[in-house]
Amino acid sequence: MKLFYNKTTIFLICAITVTGLSLSAKTYTLANGTTINNPYVISKRPNGLEIGHDVGVMFIKFELLPEKIQKQYGYSPEAAKKYEEDKAKKKIAQANQKQAEAKKQEIFTKKMDKQRLVGSIERLKLNIAKAENRVEFLKKEIPRLHNECDKMLSNTTKMASTSVSGNGGSRSSSRSRNSGRNSRSRSSRYGWDGGYTVYSSNSAGRRAESTKRRTISKMEDKYSLSLKNVRKYEKELANKEIEIMKMQNQLKRYKSNQ
């Protein structure tokens, strides 16, 4: 039950003072020495009254109020005791419920953390396997590229040191000898990367030299590309091996937390 009073009825509320109950003063001094100005009732509880005043709100138990005020607001010690006991029990129940919910949340969190840990371990194992497969590929591919680079470098050096008017392929040399020195159909061939570059004897000078330069340029470009891949793969291999080592250490930590 809530009771509201305006300032015209303010004198209906009182407090214990040294001289007893005052019904006329606007300032009241409580038994504990607290002074309140212009008090008014906000609400009633079984064990006391909630009082509003100029600077705030406070609760005063009936046992601190005069008997006249107790009777005026229907104070019952038994009802007040039961109210306080119920309130204490409710507070304990709420605390227990909060504790139970916290425990439940803790169990749920641990369960989810365990599931996440298992998932992290499986993903880490998969990543390690992928990295190890890549390392295995690189360890095979790098020597192959090295051999390819050595071969191209050797072919390029050989081509660069070959004279355009020098020996051609075995078939073309034989053909040249059979055709005679003055034959207009004589031709020469220069070998490169499994193919041949052919020019006629009538344009052997400039065209042969131009063909040779283009052939060497192509070989150098291919050599540079292969060498670039070798360097890239070697760097990747070093990084992958470090990455695998870190992942394996992380896997050990994960397993230790299971």
C-alpha positions as CSV (number, residue, x, y, z in Angstrom):
1,M,0.0,0.0,0.0
2,K,1.4,3.4,-1.0
3,L,0.5,6.6,0.7
4,F,1.3,10.0,-0.8
5,Y,1.2,13.3,1.1
6,N,1.6,16.8,0.0
7,K,3.3,19.5,2.0
8,T,0.0,20.6,3.6
9,T,-0.1,17.2,5.4
10,I,3.6,17.0,6.1
11,F,3.1,17.2,9.9
12,L,1.5,13.7,9.9
13,I,4.9,12.2,9.8
14,C,7.3,12.4,12.7
15,A,10.5,11.0,14.2
16,I,11.9,10.4,17.6
17,T,13.6,13.4,19.1
18,V,14.9,14.2,22.6
19,T,11.6,15.7,23.7
20,G,9.4,13.1,22.0
21,L,7.0,13.4,19.0
22,S,6.7,16.8,17.4
23,L,3.7,17.4,15.1
24,S,4.5,21.0,14.2
25,A,8.1,21.3,13.2
26,K,9.2,21.0,9.6
27,T,12.6,19.7,10.7
28,Y,13.0,16.4,12.5
29,T,16.0,14.9,14.1
30,L,16.0,11.1,14.3
31,A,17.4,9.0,17.1
32,N,20.6,8.3,15.2
33,G,21.2,12.1,14.9
34,T,20.1,12.4,11.2
35,T,18.1,15.6,10.5
36,I,15.6,15.7,7.7
37,N,13.6,18.7,6.4
38,N,10.1,18.6,5.1
39,P,9.5,14.9,5.4
40,Y,6.6,13.1,3.7
41,V,5.5,9.5,3.3
42,I,6.3,7.8,0.0
43,S,5.3,4.3,0.8
44,K,4.5,1.9,3.6
45,R,6.2,-1.5,4.2
46,P,5.4,-4.1,6.8
47,N,8.5,-3.2,8.7
48,G,8.6,0.6,8.2
49,L,8.0,3.7,6.1
50,E,9.8,5.1,3.1
51,I,10.3,8.8,3.7
52,G,11.0,11.5,1.2
53,H,12.7,14.8,2.2
54,D,14.4,17.8,0.8
55,V,17.7,16.1,-0.1
56,G,16.6,12.5,-0.9
57,V,14.7,9.4,0.3
58,M,15.3,7.2,3.4
59,F,13.7,4.2,5.0
60,I,12.8,4.3,8.7
61,K,11.8,1.1,10.5
62,F,8.6,1.1,12.7
63,E,10.6,0.1,15.7
64,L,12.4,3.5,15.6
65,L,9.1,5.4,15.4
66,P,6.7,6.3,18.3
67,E,3.9,3.9,19.2
68,K,1.4,6.4,17.9
69,I,2.9,6.3,14.4
70,Q,3.2,2.5,14.6
71,K,-0.5,2.2,15.3
72,Q,-1.4,4.8,12.7
73,Y,0.2,2.7,10.0
74,G,-0.8,-0.7,11.3
75,Y,2.6,-1.9,12.5
76,S,2.7,-5.6,13.5
77,P,6.0,-7.0,14.8
78,E,5.1,-10.5,13.7
79,A,4.3,-9.2,10.2
80,A,7.5,-7.2,10.1
81,K,9.5,-10.2,11.2
82,K,7.9,-12.4,8.6
83,Y,8.5,-9.8,5.9
84,E,12.2,-9.4,6.8
85,E,12.6,-13.2,7.0
86,D,10.9,-13.7,3.6
87,K,13.0,-10.9,2.2
88,A,16.2,-12.5,3.5
89,K,15.1,-15.9,2.1
90,K,14.4,-14.3,-1.3
91,K,17.8,-12.6,-1.3
92,I,19.5,-15.9,-0.5
93,A,17.4,-17.7,-3.2
94,Q,18.4,-15.0,-5.7
95,A,22.0,-15.3,-4.7
96,N,21.9,-19.1,-5.0
97,Q,20.1,-18.9,-8.4
98,K,22.8,-16.4,-9.6
99,Q,25.5,-18.7,-8.4
100,A,23.9,-21.7,-10.1
101,E,23.5,-19.8,-13.4
102,A,27.2,-18.7,-13.1
103,K,28.2,-22.3,-12.6
104,K,26.1,-23.4,-15.5
105,Q,27.6,-20.7,-17.7
106,E,31.1,-21.8,-16.5
107,I,30.4,-25.4,-17.5
108,F,29.0,-24.3,-20.9
109,T,32.0,-22.1,-21.5
110,K,34.4,-24.9,-20.7
111,K,32.5,-27.2,-23.0
112,M,32.6,-24.7,-25.8
113,D,36.3,-24.0,-25.2
114,K,37.0,-27.7,-25.4
115,Q,35.1,-28.0,-28.6
116,R,36.9,-25.0,-30.1
117,L,40.2,-26.5,-28.9
118,V,39.4,-29.8,-30.7
119,G,38.5,-27.9,-33.8
120,S,41.7,-25.8,-33.6
121,I,43.8,-29.0,-33.3
122,E,42.2,-30.6,-36.3
123,R,42.6,-27.5,-38.4
124,L,46.2,-27.2,-37.3
125,K,46.9,-30.8,-38.2
126,L,45.4,-30.2,-41.7
127,N,47.5,-27.1,-42.2
128,I,50.6,-28.9,-41.1
129,A,49.8,-31.7,-43.6
130,K,49.3,-29.2,-46.4
131,A,52.6,-27.4,-45.5
132,E,54.5,-30.7,-45.4
133,N,53.1,-31.7,-48.8
134,R,54.2,-28.4,-50.2
135,V,57.7,-28.8,-48.7
136,E,57.9,-32.3,-50.3
137,F,57.0,-30.8,-53.7
138,L,59.5,-27.9,-53.3
139,K,62.3,-30.3,-52.4
140,K,61.7,-32.1,-55.6
141,E,61.0,-29.1,-57.8
142,I,64.0,-27.0,-56.8
143,P,66.7,-29.5,-57.9
144,R,64.7,-30.0,-61.2
145,L,64.7,-26.3,-61.8
146,H,68.4,-26.0,-61.0
147,N,69.1,-28.7,-63.6
148,E,66.9,-26.9,-66.1
149,C,68.7,-23.7,-65.4
150,D,72.1,-25.3,-65.8
151,K,71.0,-26.9,-69.1
152,M,69.7,-23.6,-70.5
153,L,72.8,-21.8,-69.4
154,S,75.0,-24.4,-71.1
155,N,72.9,-24.2,-74.3
156,T,73.0,-20.4,-74.2
157,T,76.8,-20.4,-73.8
158,K,77.2,-22.9,-76.5
159,M,75.0,-21.0,-78.9
160,A,76.8,-17.7,-78.1
161,S,80.2,-19.3,-78.9
162,T,79.0,-20.9,-82.2
163,S,79.9,-19.0,-85.4
164,V,77.0,-18.4,-87.8
165,S,79.2,-19.6,-90.6
166,G,80.3,-22.6,-88.7
167,N,79.1,-26.2,-88.5
168,G,75.4,-26.7,-88.6
169,G,73.4,-29.8,-87.6
170,S,74.7,-33.2,-88.7
171,R,72.0,-33.5,-91.3
172,S,72.5,-30.0,-92.7
173,S,76.3,-30.5,-92.8
174,S,75.9,-33.7,-94.7
175,R,73.4,-32.0,-97.0
176,S,75.9,-29.2,-97.6
177,R,78.7,-31.5,-98.5
178,N,76.5,-33.5,-100.9
179,S,75.2,-30.4,-102.6
180,G,78.7,-28.9,-103.4
181,R,80.2,-25.6,-102.5
182,N,78.4,-23.5,-105.2
183,S,75.0,-25.0,-104.6
184,R,72.3,-22.3,-104.2
185,S,70.1,-24.7,-102.1
186,R,72.8,-25.2,-99.4
187,S,71.4,-24.4,-96.0
188,S,72.6,-24.5,-92.3
189,R,70.8,-25.3,-89.1
190,Y,71.5,-24.3,-85.5
191,G,70.1,-26.4,-82.7
192,W,68.1,-24.9,-79.8
193,D,65.8,-26.4,-77.2
194,G,64.9,-29.4,-79.4
195,G,64.2,-27.3,-82.5
196,Y,66.2,-25.8,-85.4
197,T,66.6,-22.4,-87.0
198,V,67.1,-22.7,-90.8
199,Y,68.5,-20.0,-93.1
200,S,69.6,-20.3,-96.8
201,S,73.2,-19.7,-97.8
202,N,72.2,-16.6,-99.8
203,S,71.3,-14.8,-96.6
204,A,73.6,-16.6,-94.3
205,G,75.3,-13.4,-93.1
206,R,72.8,-11.0,-91.6
207,R,69.8,-13.4,-91.2
208,A,71.9,-16.0,-89.5
209,E,73.3,-13.4,-87.0
210,S,69.8,-12.0,-86.4
211,T,68.4,-15.5,-85.8
212,K,71.2,-16.3,-83.5
213,R,70.6,-13.2,-81.4
214,R,66.9,-13.8,-81.2
215,T,67.5,-17.4,-80.2
216,I,70.0,-16.4,-77.5
217,S,67.6,-13.8,-76.2
218,K,64.8,-16.3,-75.9
219,M,67.1,-18.7,-74.1
220,E,68.2,-16.0,-71.7
221,D,64.6,-15.0,-71.0
222,K,63.7,-18.5,-70.2
223,Y,66.8,-19.0,-68.1
224,S,66.0,-15.8,-66.1
225,L,62.4,-17.0,-65.5
226,S,63.5,-20.4,-64.3
227,L,66.1,-18.9,-62.1
228,K,63.5,-16.5,-60.6
229,N,61.3,-19.5,-59.9
230,V,64.2,-21.2,-58.2
231,R,64.8,-18.3,-55.9
232,K,61.1,-17.9,-55.2
233,Y,60.8,-21.6,-54.4
234,E,63.9,-21.6,-52.2
235,K,62.5,-18.7,-50.2
236,E,59.1,-20.4,-49.9
237,L,60.8,-23.7,-48.7
238,A,62.6,-21.9,-45.9
239,N,59.4,-20.1,-44.8
240,K,57.4,-23.3,-45.0
241,E,59.9,-25.2,-42.8
242,I,59.7,-22.4,-40.2
243,E,55.9,-22.3,-40.4
244,I,55.7,-26.0,-39.9
245,M,58.0,-25.8,-36.8
246,K,55.8,-23.0,-35.3
247,M,52.6,-25.0,-36.0
248,Q,54.0,-28.1,-34.5
249,N,54.9,-26.2,-31.3
250,Q,51.4,-24.7,-31.3
251,L,49.9,-28.2,-31.7
252,K,51.9,-29.4,-28.6
253,R,50.5,-26.5,-26.6
254,Y,47.0,-27.2,-27.7
255,K,47.3,-30.9,-26.8
256,S,48.7,-30.0,-23.4
257,N,45.5,-28.0,-22.7
258,Q,43.1,-30.8,-23.5
